[in-house]
Amino acid sequence: MINPAQPLRVLCADDNALVLDMLSKTLQSAGHHVEVATDGRAAVSRVAEDPNYFQLIVTDTRMPRLDGFGVVREARSAGFHGKIIVFANSLSPEDRKRYTDLQVDRVIDKPGKSGELIGAVTELSAALS
């Protein structure tokens, strides 16, 4: 188990239940508190309830009701100032640039290794300390 610089409150958004389960277990095993959303609209609704509650959002790109780009834009518009990791597969160079332009903190390709995800989360956690 890796000890994070500080435990984070993390919102994971993905429409794939297996991915959500993997993300949740991986992040919880590293000491983080995790909530999940099964689509982009649900993720933004949860953030809008209290924009300062979550410190990190981990989102997929292709989801029903609202894609990852919309999650990033709308979460920021709702007042979310935390870190954002995009965990997605098959992103084009144009999509990566769009995420860079939206000031996403990290893009990790699926299927990612849990160590890569935890390393990124630990690094971002330290930056929040």
Secondary structure as GFF3:
##gff-version 3
##sequence-region A 1 129
A	DSSP	beta_strand	9	13	.	.	.	ID=ss1
A	DSSP	alpha_helix	17	29	.	.	.	ID=ss2
A	DSSP	beta_strand	33	37	.	.	.	ID=ss3
A	DSSP	alpha_helix	40	49	.	.	.	ID=ss4
A	DSSP	beta_strand	56	59	.	.	.	ID=ss5
A	DSSP	alpha_helix	68	77	.	.	.	ID=ss6
A	DSSP	beta_strand	83	88	.	.	.	ID=ss7
A	DSSP	alpha_helix	93	101	.	.	.	ID=ss8
A	DSSP	beta_strand	106	109	.	.	.	ID=ss9
A	DSSP	alpha_helix	114	128	.	.	.	ID=ss10
###
